[in-house]
Amino acid sequence: MKRIIVCLLLCSFAVAGVAQEKLTKLKLNKEIEVRVPASFSPMSEQEIVSRYLSNSTPIAVYGNERRTTDFGISKNATRWTMKDSEILKDFYKASILSTYNEVKFYKEELVAYNDQVFILFEFLSYFKEESENAISTKSAVNKYTYIMYGIRDGNLYVFNFNAPSNDREYWQKTVGKMMKSIKLL
């Protein structure tokens, strides 16, 4: 009897570890519709600037309550077309590999969701600043990322989900559902 109770407890913890977040539908603008976790809220401009170093401001960034996990959407003009998908995939993979000290890819593929082709990367990354001139060394960052690139009407759309690497199993199914829900209108 004790073994059955222990098994049930262990199974319930295992299920809780990969719990699905409830998703809520958002129409971000006239071009983008997506589902995000109901527990996520929009990040302030100050939070976005502190987390995302970019020349252009994202369309939106949503994060969990502790702001350890976030989902960002950006748009930039491009001359690339989806006919260039294989070349772009190689280009973005090279960019990812050059950004981090170590990368472990789970997915790197072209996918089609809601009549739109996307370049998809799912990976764990490790980054530690290494500089001979650094006065102090920053702690290492281990991150889980699920990112998709899509091109429509001369624009590149980037959908980027980030979480601590230890939370990958918790978020993996939910982020997959989020990304499959994306509609470029």
C-alpha positions as CSV (number, residue, x, y, z in Angstrom):
1,M,0.0,0.0,0.0
2,K,2.9,2.4,0.9
3,R,4.4,1.6,-2.5
4,I,1.2,2.6,-4.3
5,I,1.0,5.9,-2.4
6,V,4.6,6.7,-3.1
7,C,4.1,5.8,-6.8
8,L,1.1,8.1,-7.0
9,L,2.9,10.9,-5.4
10,L,5.9,10.6,-7.7
11,C,3.6,10.5,-10.7
12,S,1.7,13.6,-9.6
13,F,5.1,15.4,-9.2
14,A,6.2,14.3,-12.6
15,V,2.9,15.5,-14.2
16,A,3.1,18.8,-12.3
17,G,6.7,19.3,-13.7
18,V,5.3,19.5,-17.3
19,A,2.1,21.2,-16.5
20,Q,0.4,23.1,-19.4
21,E,-0.2,26.8,-18.9
22,K,-3.7,28.0,-19.9
23,L,-3.3,30.1,-23.1
24,T,-5.2,33.2,-23.9
25,K,-5.7,34.6,-27.4
26,L,-4.2,38.1,-28.2
27,K,-4.6,40.1,-31.4
28,L,-1.4,42.3,-31.1
29,N,-2.2,44.5,-34.1
30,K,-3.9,44.1,-37.5
31,E,-1.1,41.7,-38.5
32,I,-0.5,39.3,-35.7
33,E,-2.6,37.0,-33.6
34,V,-1.1,34.6,-31.0
35,R,-1.9,32.7,-27.8
36,V,0.2,33.4,-24.7
37,P,0.0,32.0,-21.2
38,A,-2.8,33.7,-19.2
39,S,-0.3,34.3,-16.4
40,F,1.9,36.4,-18.6
41,S,1.6,40.2,-18.7
42,P,3.0,42.9,-20.9
43,M,6.5,44.1,-20.0
44,S,7.1,47.8,-19.4
45,E,9.3,49.8,-21.8
46,Q,12.0,49.9,-19.2
47,E,11.9,46.1,-18.7
48,I,12.1,45.6,-22.4
49,V,15.1,47.9,-22.8
50,S,17.0,46.2,-20.0
51,R,16.5,42.7,-21.5
52,Y,16.6,43.3,-25.2
53,L,19.5,45.1,-26.8
54,S,18.2,46.0,-30.2
55,N,18.1,48.9,-32.7
56,S,14.3,48.5,-33.0
57,T,11.7,48.2,-30.3
58,P,9.8,44.9,-30.2
59,I,6.1,45.0,-31.1
60,A,5.4,43.4,-27.7
61,V,7.1,41.4,-24.9
62,Y,5.2,39.4,-22.4
63,G,6.6,37.8,-19.3
64,N,5.7,35.7,-16.3
65,E,5.2,37.2,-12.9
66,R,8.8,36.8,-11.8
67,R,10.1,38.0,-15.2
68,T,12.3,35.0,-15.6
69,T,10.5,33.8,-18.7
70,D,9.4,36.0,-21.6
71,F,7.9,35.9,-25.1
72,G,8.8,38.7,-27.5
73,I,7.6,39.6,-31.0
74,S,9.5,41.9,-33.4
75,K,9.1,43.0,-37.0
76,N,11.7,44.5,-39.4
77,A,11.7,45.3,-43.1
78,T,13.6,42.7,-45.2
79,R,14.4,42.0,-48.8
80,W,14.5,38.2,-48.1
81,T,11.6,36.1,-49.1
82,M,10.5,32.7,-47.9
83,K,12.0,31.2,-51.0
84,D,15.3,31.9,-49.3
85,S,14.3,29.9,-46.2
86,E,17.1,27.3,-46.4
87,I,19.8,30.0,-46.7
88,L,18.2,32.0,-44.0
89,K,18.0,28.9,-41.7
90,D,21.8,28.4,-42.2
91,F,22.4,32.1,-41.6
92,Y,20.4,32.2,-38.4
93,K,21.9,29.0,-37.1
94,A,25.4,30.4,-37.6
95,S,24.3,33.6,-35.8
96,I,23.0,31.5,-32.8
97,L,26.2,29.5,-32.7
98,S,28.4,32.6,-32.7
99,T,26.3,34.3,-29.9
100,Y,26.8,31.6,-27.3
101,N,29.7,29.6,-25.9
102,E,27.7,26.3,-26.2
103,V,24.4,25.4,-27.9
104,K,22.4,22.2,-27.9
105,F,19.8,22.2,-30.6
106,Y,16.5,20.2,-30.2
107,K,14.9,21.5,-33.4
108,E,16.2,23.3,-36.4
109,E,13.6,23.1,-39.2
110,L,11.1,24.7,-41.5
111,V,7.5,24.4,-40.3
112,A,4.2,25.6,-41.7
113,Y,1.5,26.9,-39.2
114,N,-1.7,28.6,-40.3
115,D,-0.6,28.9,-43.9
116,Q,2.7,30.5,-43.0
117,V,6.2,29.0,-43.3
118,F,8.5,29.6,-40.3
119,I,12.2,28.9,-39.6
120,L,12.2,27.3,-36.2
121,F,15.0,26.8,-33.7
122,E,14.6,25.2,-30.2
123,F,17.8,25.1,-28.2
124,L,19.6,25.3,-24.8
125,S,22.4,27.8,-24.7
126,Y,25.2,28.6,-22.3
127,F,27.0,32.0,-22.3
128,K,29.7,33.3,-20.0
129,E,31.5,36.5,-20.8
130,E,35.2,35.8,-21.3
131,S,37.4,38.8,-21.4
132,E,41.0,39.2,-20.4
133,N,40.4,42.8,-19.5
134,A,37.3,42.2,-17.5
135,I,37.5,43.5,-13.9
136,S,34.8,41.0,-12.7
137,T,33.4,38.0,-14.4
138,K,29.6,37.8,-14.8
139,S,27.9,34.6,-13.9
140,A,27.1,32.1,-16.6
141,V,23.7,32.2,-18.3
142,N,21.9,29.0,-19.2
143,K,18.9,29.6,-21.3
144,Y,16.1,27.7,-23.1
145,T,15.0,29.4,-26.3
146,Y,12.3,28.6,-28.9
147,I,12.5,31.1,-31.7
148,M,10.7,31.3,-35.1
149,Y,11.3,33.6,-38.0
150,G,8.6,34.3,-40.7
151,I,8.5,36.5,-43.7
152,R,5.4,38.1,-45.1
153,D,4.9,41.2,-47.3
154,G,8.5,42.4,-47.1
155,N,8.7,42.0,-43.3
156,L,10.6,39.6,-41.1
157,Y,8.7,38.6,-38.0
158,V,10.6,37.1,-35.0
159,F,8.8,35.2,-32.3
160,N,11.2,34.6,-29.4
161,F,10.5,32.6,-26.2
162,N,13.1,32.5,-23.4
163,A,13.2,30.7,-20.1
164,P,15.9,29.4,-17.7
165,S,17.3,26.2,-19.0
166,N,16.0,24.3,-15.9
167,D,12.4,25.2,-16.9
168,R,12.7,23.7,-20.4
169,E,10.6,20.6,-19.6
170,Y,7.9,22.7,-17.9
171,W,7.5,25.1,-20.9
172,Q,8.3,22.9,-23.9
173,K,4.7,21.8,-24.7
174,T,3.2,25.1,-23.9
175,V,5.5,27.1,-26.1
176,G,5.0,24.6,-28.9
177,K,1.2,25.3,-28.7
178,M,1.9,29.1,-28.5
179,M,4.0,29.0,-31.6
180,K,1.5,26.8,-33.5
181,S,-1.2,29.4,-32.7
182,I,0.7,32.3,-34.5
183,K,-1.3,33.9,-37.3
184,L,0.2,36.5,-39.6
185,L,-2.9,38.2,-40.9
